[in-house]
Amino acid sequence: MKAILGKKTSLQEEKVLRVIPRRYFLILAMVAIFSLYVVTIRPYLLHNMATVPIELAIAFILILSVIICILILIVTLFITLIIAIRTRTRARVTPWLLKIRRRLVLTIVLSLVLAVFILYSQWMAYTPPILGDNGKTLVGSVSTLEKIDLGGSQQWITIRGNNRNNPVILFLAGGPGGSQLAATRTQLKKLEDSFVVVNWDQPGAGKSYHAVPLNMLTPERYISDAHKLTQYLCKRFKKEKIFLLGESWGSTLGIWLVQHYPKLYYAFIGTGQMVAFSEAEKLDYKQALKIADEHGDKQKLEKLKNQGPPPYYGNDVIWKEVTYLNYLNDYMSKKTNIEWPKYNAYGDIGGPEYGLYDKVNYLLGMVNAFNHVYQHLYNIDLRKQAVKIDVPVYLMEGRYDIIAPPVLAKEYYNALISPHKEFIWFEHSGHEPWINERDKFVDIMVKLVLRETKL
């Protein structure tokens, strides 16, 4: 009996040894095919970003395969344990142990392949080139995704423009914790005709998520790093000054910068202008209550009342604010008066500027950086703290913005003392005129701002 049992076990082991090389062969074949893709095919796909659907599909398949393998391995372990407890017979248990070994090997191999692919995606992240009419990279253009040192930390920027000699404009994304490397490339593409557009992943956001520990993220740190970035851009492009464009949280950061370092900036353009954070949140909360009441949304109304009005503190700031901010965003997106009302967050995350690891950090930044930093902004009120600005200021506001109430932006504008200031309404926009009415936004940026500053 033992001889027979031993023979059966030996046959099963031999079968496993035959299966494993086949599986390794398949993995090696996949690696060879992908290497061929990277070396010979991918360079031709960069121009039109055809790499994106291919590589996202590969990532999805790999991640799904690893998850399925892990689940199957867990189920196999569970079945083996039950058989071992019930039968206590080696002949019954051995085949299942061999299955565990086989599935464990496959899981490990696929996990390693996925790990390599993640590293590859980080290394091969890019911003697409700017093309001329002939389909080739435009001579004199600049389109780079690069890491630079700011305050002793490594942070990421994109630089894009049809002519590297054009005026430089630094875009300050919303958040805190927001990353819009891909969004500005798609939404403000026409701006690249007249400017060198620089987008910065601020510390705690996107590709710069781990640049600075969360507990060190303060308004002062953002100001300091943005100042260093401005100096870097002036030196690199041989400019005395640059333009500054800030949206939402970035609009407040922009005001701080031109307030502290006016000699470095031609003008400031704010959109979705944040003025007084605590007051804005209270207005947003009341607006959400009103909308929920008018629409008979009892569940939302009850949830808002139970959590109480802002300001909020602690580890769940983001989740309490999301309760009404997402509600207001959904409400705005349904307004027929707003052009292009929905922000394509998933499309932006899928951009080639972000590797797979970056895509995870994109989401983490929106949660963790926001949660940590936002509660440090409640004492900000630009109407009292930044009344005198020594550069031209342009506020571009959406008529239907209910996230950053325009009434506060208008009050700030009325109090503002500046060499030149303009308040420009976008009649078909919500919180993001640079997306909702991007053609008008770019047209004003080019014709008005450049003309007024006599460049």
Summary of the structure (lengths in Angstrom):
residues: 455
radius of gyration: 27.3
end to end distance: 94.8
largest distance: 99.0
contacts: 1484
relative contact order: 0.10
helix: 59%
strand: 13%
